[in-house]
């Protein structure tokens, strides 16, 4: 009975985000800590807004997947970031807290997600009286982010890509070659058999190319069980959203970033994990060399793989402050 009671409380405990407090435990005047829903493209979607000063620059985070949310990781990596930015986490339509059976599957199109992004940026600009925002994409969020800044350059101070997508076919080749090399070096016969059959996701974790010091997705998902912004029901929505996107995501009319986005009118920063072989960093460097932008910079995260913001959060916050400093001439606060 006691176990059933604990499980019931766990499932029914409401989601919340803690207020921002100083070292003395006092709520910081002028701070913002809000977990709320907004309607984008006719669909209710969840956003988390946190910052020590609501007048600081806005940083919109675009998660990967395309249906893999990031909000449930916020409490693990962004507390330092919140001192200098109003950080906005957004679970896109059908993903994470925004998953619902009422989300029209036919709406999971790249064009609709660009439109949702545009609408959210406009909402944030109006609400916080800011002319532009900073945007940081992760994994598939880099695809969405690059398309958004290409189309609406006047709305963004700068773009930051982590786990930067480039060319999926080339990425698969580089990833496979890396895993094959590691399997041979470690004489791992099971890995060699799996790789020969085309199965590599398990070994990407095992060989440190996804998340260092983790052997599977459970390490990430377990963090969601401790996130105050996520209920147990929200955590179970994650795999439902992943299935929804896997079955219905429509990218028709759009291609690989290396072919589709050759120039943007905003500063571009790639924060690259030295050990990332999900979206191999070497391909991102090559892409940035050919990309035309008013400012371009690679920042290496030496202890990271595919999740530099999570694996080196202190460096991530420091480098984001540097982005603001370097783009202030373009009008950043």
N, C-alpha and C positions, 0 to 999 in steps of 0.2 A: 504493500500500500504506500509506503514511504517513497519508493521509487516512482510509482505512478503519480504521486503528488508532485514530486520534483519535475517529472517530465511535463505534467500539465502546466505548472508554473512557467517552465521554460518556453513552452509553446505560446502561452497567453501573455507573457511579459511584454509590455509595449516597447516599440523602438523609440529611441530618443538620442539626442546628441548633447553631451555635457556642456554646460556654460564654460566660457573661457575665463580662467582665474589666474591671478598673479601668484608670485611666490608665497604670499601671505594668505592665499586661499580666497581672496576677494575677487568678485566678478570685475573684469577689466571694463572700465567705462568706454563706451563707444564700440565695444566689440560686437560680433555677431556670431551666433551659433544656431542655425536653423535647419531643420529637416522637414521638407515640405514637398508638395506636389504642384506641378505646373502642367498646363495643357499645351502640347506642341503638336501641330498638325492634327488636331482633334483627338489626341490620345493623351490621357493623364500619365505623367512621367515623374519620377522621384529625383529630387536634387538635394544635395547637402551643401550648405554654405557656412564656412567658418573663417574667422579672421579676428585678429586683435584690434584692428581699426577698420571700420567699414569704409573709410576713405582711401585705404591702400589700393594698389592696382589689383584688378581682377585676374585670377588665373583659372581658366577653364580647363579641366582635365578630361580627355577623351579616352575612354577605356578600349581595350582590345576585344578580341573574340572572332567575329564582331559582336557576339552575344555574351561575352565574359565580363561581368561588371568589375568595378574597381573600388566602389564606395566602401565595401566591407573591409578593405585594407587601410582606409584613411587613418584610423586611429593608430596604426602601426608605423606610419612614415611621415605624416604631414604636420605634426605639432610644431616643429621649428619653422616650417614653411608658413604657417598661419600668422607668424609674427610680422611678416612683410607683405603678405598677400591676403586678399579675400579669395580663398580657395573654393572652387565650385566643383563638386563631384556630381556626375550625372549618370544615372542608369538609363540608357536609351530605351526606347519603346521595345517591349518584349524581353528585356534583359533585367535580371536581378529583381530589385524591388518594383521595377516597372513591368514585370511579367504579369500578364493576365490573359485569360482565354478570350477576352473581348478585343485583344489587339488583332486587327485584321492581318492575317498572314500575307495577303497580297500587298500590304503596305511596306514590307521589309525590302525596300529597294534603296539603292545607293542615293538616288535623287531625293527620296523622301527623307533620308537621314541627313543629307546636306541641308535640306529645307528646315528640318527640326533644329539643326545646329545654328543656322542663321536666325531662326526665331528666338532661340534661347539667348544668343548673344545680344540681340536687340532688347530682349527683356532685361538682361543684366545691365546693359548700358543705360537704359532708362531708369531702372530702379536705383542704381548707385551713381547716376549722373557722371558717367565716365564716357569719354569719346571712343575709346578702344579697349580691347582686352588682350591679355596674353593667352596663348593656347598651347597646351602640352599634350601630345598624343602618345599613346603606347600601343605598339603592335598594330592591330587593324585600325586603331584610333589614329595612327599616323597616316593611313590611307585617307580616312575621312578628313583629318585635319589639313592635309595638303590640298585636297580638293576645295575645302572651305576657304582657305587663305588665297588660293588662286582665284576663286570666284568673287570673294568679298575682301580685297586687300585693305580697303579703307577702315575695316572694323578691327584690325589686329595690329598690335605693336610688334609682335614677333611670334615665330612658330618654333616650338621645341619638339623634336622627335626622339622617342626612346623605343628601342626595338623596331627601328625604322624599316618599314617595308620598301621594297624596290621592285624586284622581279621574282615572282613566286617560283617559276621554273628553275631559274639559276640558284635560288635559295635552297630548293630541294637537292640540287646537285652538290652544292658546297656542304650542306648539312650531312648528306649521305657519305661523302668522302671523309668528313671529320669523324663520324661515328665508326666508319669502317677502319680508319686508322687507329682509333682508340681501342676498338675491339681486338685488332691484331696486336697492338702493343701490350694489352693486358691478357692476351690469349684467351679471350672470353668466347668459348665455342657457342654458347647460347645466343649471345649477341650476334655473332657471325651468321648463325642460322636465321635469326629474325630479320637481320638486315638483308640477307639474300632473298627473303620472301617479301620484302618491302615494308616491314613493320619497324618504325624507328622511334615512336613517341616515348616508349618506356626508356630507351637507351639515351635519349636526349637528356632526360633527368639523371640517369645513372652516371653519365659521363660529364655532368656539369655544364651542359650547354643550354639549359633552360633556367634553372635556379640553383645557384651554388649551395652546397650543403643540404640539399633536399633530394629525395629519391622518387617523388611523385607529386601529383596534384593535391594529394591530401594535405600536405604542408600548408598550401595556400587556402584550401577550403576550410581547414580547421581554424584558421584565423577568423573566418566569418562567424564562427560560433561564439566568438568572444567580442565581436563588434557591437557596441551599444546601438548603432544605427540599424542593425539587422536583427530581426526576430528569427526564431527557429524556422518559422514558415518562410521567411524571406530566403534563408539559406537553402531551403528545398526548392525555391523558385529558380535558383541558379542553373541546375541541370535542365529544368524545364525550358528555360530561355535558350540554353545552348542547343537543345533539340529543335526548338522552333526555328532558330536561325539556320541550323544545319539543313533543315528540310525546305525552307522557304526563301532564304536570302537570294535576292535577284540583283546581280551586278551588270545586267545587260546595258550596253551603251558605254561601259567604262572598261578600261584596260589596266595594264600594269603602270605603276607610277613612273617608271623610267621612260615610258613612251607617252604617257598622258600629261604629265606635269614636267615640262622642261624649263619653266621660268615662273617665278613669283615676284611680287613687288613688296615683300616684307622680309625682314632679316630672318635667317634660318639657322637654327642650332640643332645639331645632332648630338645627343647625350648617349654614348654608345658603351655598352658593356663589353669589356675586352674578351669575355668568354661566351658571348651570345652566338649560338648556332641555330637558334630558332629562326631569327631573321639575321643572317650572318652580317656582322659589322663591316667586314671587308667590302661587301656589296654596297652598304650605305656610304662608305667613304668614296667609292668610285662614282656613285650617283651624285653625291654632293659636288664632286669635281666638275661635273658637266652641267649641274643645275645653275641657272642664272638667277641671282638674287642680289639685293643691295648690300647684304652682309651675309657671310657664310662662316660657320665655325664648327669644328668637331671637338667635343669634350669627352675624354676617355674616362671611364669608370673601371679602374683596374681590378677591383674585387667583385665585379658584377658580371652576370650573364644577361638574361633577357629582361630583368626587372631592376634596372639601376636605381630607380626612385625608392624601391623597397629594400634593396640590398645595401645601398649606401645613402641613407636618407639625409645625413648631415651634409654630405658633399652635394647632394641634389639641391638642398635649400640654399647652400652657399653659391652654387653655380647659377641658380635662378636669380639670386640677388645680383650677380654679375651681369646677367642678361639685361636686367632693368637698367643697370648702370651704363652698359654699352649701347643701349638703344634709346637712352634719354634724349639724345639729339634729334630723334625722330618724333619726339613728342610724348614719350612715356613719362608718367609722373615721377 
